[in-house]
Each structure stands twice: as C-alpha cells, then as structure tokens.
Amino acid sequence: MAKLNKRDLIDAVALETGLSKKDTETITDTLFATIEKSLLQGDEVNIVNFGSFVHKVRAPRTGTHPRSHEKINIASSHAVVFRLSKTLKTKLK
C-alpha cells in the first residue's frame, strides 16, 4: 500500500486539472489552512461524498500506569476525528 503525501497530491491535481504546480500548491495550502481555521473555531468540516472532520475534546480521566499499575490522572486532550461518508465507505468495501 503506497502513501500519498502532500507533494504527490499536488502533482496529481496539477496533472488532472492542467494547472501549474505552483497554482495547485497555493490552492492546496489555502484549502488546508481553511480546514484548520474552521476546526480551531470548533466548526465541523463536511465534504460531500468524502467525509467530515470534527474537533473533539476528550474529557480528563483516570488511567493506570502500564508498568507500576498505579492510578494516574490523564488530562483532557484535543483531537480531530475523520468520519467517512457513506458514499466513500461503500466504494472502499
């Protein structure tokens, strides 16, 4: 299974659209910055037929240290969760 990094994505979009790689890079950077800004504001980002990005706050909880088995407090944390759309989920089956 191959990995698709940002440079590969820019190259593929530039080839598919006929835009220059520089223009495609600008568009890609703007797209990612817009998604990031929306998530930082607490908004959900929905992309039809692809999926949605959601900012989640995990509550603080008590855990167990794996070696000493002592109880430890785990602070709250922030995460971005991606949920596949039904359309994409069906295509991947």
Accessible surface in RSA format (square Angstrom, percent):
REM  Atomic radii and reference values for relative SASA: ProtOr
REM  Chains: A
REM  Algorithm: Lee & Richards
REM  Probe-radius: 1.40
REM  Slices: 20
REM RES _ NUM      All-atoms   Total-Side   Main-Chain    Non-polar    All polar
REM                ABS   REL    ABS   REL    ABS   REL    ABS   REL    ABS   REL
RES MET A   1   240.56 124.6 151.64 100.4  88.93 211.7 126.01 107.1 114.55 151.8
RES ALA A   2    99.47  91.5  64.10  98.9  35.37  80.5  72.71 102.4  26.76  70.9
RES LYS A   3   193.58  94.4 168.38 103.3  25.20  60.0 116.25 104.6  77.33  82.4
RES LEU A   4   121.05  67.4  87.99  62.9  33.07  83.1  88.17  61.9  32.89  88.5
RES ASN A   5    87.86  60.6  79.06  76.4   8.79  21.2  40.02  96.3  47.83  46.2
RES LYS A   6    94.95  46.3  85.60  52.5   9.35  22.3  55.51  50.0  39.44  42.0
RES ARG A   7   113.36  47.6 110.61  56.4   2.76   6.6  59.07  80.7  54.30  32.9
RES ASP A   8    56.34  39.5  52.40  52.2   3.94   9.3  12.33  29.0  44.01  43.9
RES LEU A   9    59.46  33.1  59.46  42.5   0.00   0.0  59.46  41.8   0.00   0.0
RES ILE A  10     0.80   0.5   0.80   0.6   0.00   0.0   0.80   0.6   0.00   0.0
RES ASP A  11    45.27  31.7  41.94  41.7   3.32   7.9  19.49  45.9  25.77  25.7
RES ALA A  12    52.91  48.6  42.75  66.0  10.16  23.1  49.15  69.2   3.76  10.0
RES VAL A  13    56.98  37.5  55.04  49.8   1.94   4.7  56.97  49.5   0.01   0.0
RES ALA A  14     7.60   7.0   4.52   7.0   3.08   7.0   4.88   6.9   2.72   7.2
RES LEU A  15   158.38  88.2 134.92  96.5  23.46  59.0 141.07  99.1  17.31  46.6
RES GLU A  16   154.67  88.8 124.29  94.0  30.38  72.3  45.25  87.5 109.42  89.3
RES THR A  17    76.32  54.3  41.32  41.9  35.00  83.4  48.98  65.8  27.34  41.3
RES GLY A  18    68.53  84.5   0.00   N/A  68.53  84.5  35.11  96.3  33.42  74.8
RES LEU A  19    78.68  43.8  69.78  49.9   8.89  22.4  72.21  50.7   6.46  17.4
RES SER A  20    58.76  49.7  43.38  57.9  15.38  35.4  50.39 107.3   8.37  11.7
RES LYS A  21   115.39  56.3 110.16  67.6   5.23  12.5  65.73  59.2  49.66  52.9
RES LYS A  22   147.79  72.1 142.75  87.6   5.04  12.0  95.44  85.9  52.35  55.8
RES ASP A  23    73.82  51.7  72.32  72.0   1.50   3.6  11.18  26.3  62.65  62.5
RES THR A  24     0.99   0.7   0.99   1.0   0.00   0.0   0.99   1.3   0.00   0.0
RES GLU A  25    48.37  27.8  48.37  36.6   0.00   0.0   5.23  10.1  43.13  35.2
RES THR A  26    77.51  55.1  73.23  74.2   4.28  10.2  61.67  82.8  15.84  23.9
RES ILE A  27    97.96  55.7  94.60  70.5   3.35   8.1  97.16  70.0   0.79   2.2
RES THR A  28     9.17   6.5   7.86   8.0   1.31   3.1   3.11   4.2   6.06   9.2
RES ASP A  29    56.80  39.8  50.57  50.3   6.23  14.7  28.35  66.7  28.44  28.4
RES THR A  30    80.83  57.5  76.56  77.6   4.27  10.2  62.71  84.2  18.12  27.4
RES LEU A  31    94.35  52.5  89.71  64.2   4.64  11.7  94.00  66.0   0.35   0.9
RES PHE A  32    86.78  43.4  82.73  51.2   4.05  10.6  83.48  50.6   3.30   9.5
RES ALA A  33    56.73  52.2  49.31  76.1   7.42  16.9  52.30  73.6   4.43  11.7
RES THR A  34    76.75  54.6  73.65  74.7   3.10   7.4  59.46  79.9  17.29  26.1
RES ILE A  35    24.99  14.2  24.17  18.0   0.82   2.0  24.99  18.0   0.00   0.0
RES GLU A  36   103.60  59.5 100.39  76.0   3.21   7.6  32.38  62.6  71.22  58.1
RES LYS A  37   130.96  63.9 128.23  78.7   2.73   6.5  73.65  66.3  57.31  61.0
RES SER A  38    27.43  23.2  27.21  36.3   0.22   0.5   2.73   5.8  24.69  34.6
RES LEU A  39    17.63   9.8  16.81  12.0   0.82   2.1  17.08  12.0   0.55   1.5
RES LEU A  40   143.41  79.9 109.27  78.2  34.14  85.8 112.52  79.0  30.89  83.1
RES GLN A  41   117.29  65.6  81.34  59.4  35.95  85.6  39.63  84.4  77.66  58.9
RES GLY A  42    53.14  65.5   0.00   N/A  53.14  65.5  20.99  57.6  32.15  72.0
RES ASP A  43    68.81  48.2  63.62  63.3   5.19  12.3  18.39  43.3  50.42  50.3
RES GLU A  44    84.22  48.4  58.65  44.4  25.57  60.9  19.30  37.3  64.92  53.0
RES VAL A  45    22.49  14.8  19.43  17.6   3.06   7.4  22.49  19.5   0.00   0.0
RES ASN A  46   102.60  70.8  74.82  72.3  27.78  66.9  27.94  67.2  74.66  72.2
RES ILE A  47    66.85  38.0  61.18  45.6   5.67  13.7  64.56  46.5   2.29   6.2
RES VAL A  48   130.88  86.1 107.43  97.3  23.45  56.5 115.09 100.0  15.79  42.8
RES ASN A  49    92.37  63.7  77.04  74.5  15.32  36.9  15.01  36.1  77.36  74.8
RES PHE A  50    91.48  45.8  91.48  56.7   0.00   0.0  91.48  55.5   0.00   0.0
RES GLY A  51     5.52   6.8   0.00   N/A   5.52   6.8   4.61  12.6   0.91   2.0
RES SER A  52    13.12  11.1  12.93  17.3   0.19   0.4   5.55  11.8   7.57  10.6
RES PHE A  53    46.50  23.3  46.50  28.8   0.00   0.0  46.50  28.2   0.00   0.0
RES VAL A  54    18.12  11.9  18.12  16.4   0.00   0.0  18.12  15.7   0.00   0.0
RES HIS A  55    61.17  33.4  43.46  30.2  17.71  45.3  28.20  29.1  32.97  38.4
RES LYS A  56    89.66  43.7  87.97  54.0   1.69   4.0  43.32  39.0  46.34  49.4
RES VAL A  57    91.20  60.0  62.30  56.4  28.91  69.7  62.30  54.1  28.91  78.4
RES ARG A  58   129.31  54.3 124.28  63.4   5.03  12.0  37.22  50.9  92.08  55.8
RES ALA A  59    71.59  65.8  58.44  90.2  13.15  29.9  62.56  88.1   9.03  23.9
RES PRO A  60    91.81  66.9  74.79  68.2  17.02  61.9  74.85  61.8  16.97 105.4
RES ARG A  61   131.64  55.3 118.01  60.2  13.63  32.4  64.29  87.9  67.35  40.8
RES THR A  62    88.01  62.6  60.21  61.0  27.81  66.3  33.08  44.4  54.94  83.1
RES GLY A  63    15.53  19.2   0.00   N/A  15.53  19.2  15.53  42.6   0.00   0.0
RES THR A  64    68.27  48.6  46.51  47.2  21.75  51.8  30.62  41.1  37.65  56.9
RES HIS A  65    68.67  37.5  68.67  47.7   0.00   0.0  39.11  40.3  29.56  34.4
RES PRO A  66   108.97  79.4  86.04  78.4  22.93  83.4  94.86  78.3  14.11  87.7
RES ARG A  67   213.64  89.7 188.27  96.0  25.37  60.4  64.88  88.7 148.76  90.2
RES SER A  68    58.24  49.2  29.32  39.1  28.92  66.6  36.75  78.3  21.49  30.1
RES HIS A  69   132.33  72.3 114.24  79.4  18.09  46.3  78.35  80.8  53.98  62.8
RES GLU A  70   109.71  63.0 102.76  77.7   6.95  16.5  36.59  70.8  73.12  59.7
RES LYS A  71   155.81  76.0 131.14  80.5  24.67  58.7  85.64  77.1  70.17  74.7
RES ILE A  72    71.78  40.8  65.48  48.8   6.30  15.2  71.78  51.7   0.00   0.0
RES ASN A  73   137.25  94.6 109.07 105.4  28.18  67.9  30.86  74.3 106.39 102.8
RES ILE A  74    57.20  32.5  52.37  39.0   4.83  11.6  55.65  40.1   1.55   4.2
RES ALA A  75    79.32  72.9  61.93  95.6  17.39  39.6  69.42  97.8   9.90  26.2
RES SER A  76    56.32  47.6  37.88  50.5  18.44  42.5   6.66  14.2  49.66  69.6
RES SER A  77    42.05  35.5  38.24  51.0   3.81   8.8  37.37  79.6   4.68   6.6
RES HIS A  78   125.99  68.9  98.16  68.2  27.83  71.2  71.53  73.7  54.46  63.4
RES ALA A  79    20.57  18.9  11.74  18.1   8.83  20.1  20.40  28.7   0.16   0.4
RES VAL A  80    83.11  54.7  52.84  47.8  30.27  72.9  52.84  45.9  30.27  82.1
RES VAL A  81    53.56  35.2  50.28  45.5   3.28   7.9  53.56  46.5   0.00   0.0
RES PHE A  82    76.53  38.3  50.66  31.4  25.87  67.3  50.66  30.7  25.87  74.0
RES ARG A  83   110.83  46.5 106.16  54.1   4.67  11.1  57.46  78.5  53.37  32.3
RES LEU A  84    67.80  37.8  47.23  33.8  20.57  51.7  47.23  33.2  20.57  55.3
RES SER A  85    24.55  20.7  15.18  20.3   9.37  21.6  24.55  52.3   0.00   0.0
RES LYS A  86   180.15  87.9 174.11 106.8   6.05  14.4 118.78 106.9  61.37  65.4
RES THR A  87    54.89  39.0  47.86  48.5   7.03  16.8  30.93  41.5  23.95  36.2
RES LEU A  88    36.23  20.2  36.23  25.9   0.00   0.0  36.23  25.4   0.00   0.0
RES LYS A  89   102.33  49.9 101.76  62.4   0.57   1.3  46.49  41.8  55.83  59.5
RES THR A  90    96.90  68.9  88.09  89.3   8.82  21.0  64.64  86.8  32.27  48.8
RES LYS A  91   153.11  74.7 119.49  73.3  33.61  80.0  77.50  69.8  75.61  80.5
RES LEU A  92   121.94  67.9  90.70  64.9  31.24  78.5  93.50  65.7  28.43  76.5
RES LYS A  93   195.95  95.6 132.29  81.2  63.67 151.6 108.63  97.8  87.33  93.0
END  Absolute sums over single chains surface
CHAIN  1 A     7844.1       6493.5       1350.5       4762.5       3081.6
END  Absolute sums over all chains
TOTAL          7844.1       6493.5       1350.5       4762.5       3081.6
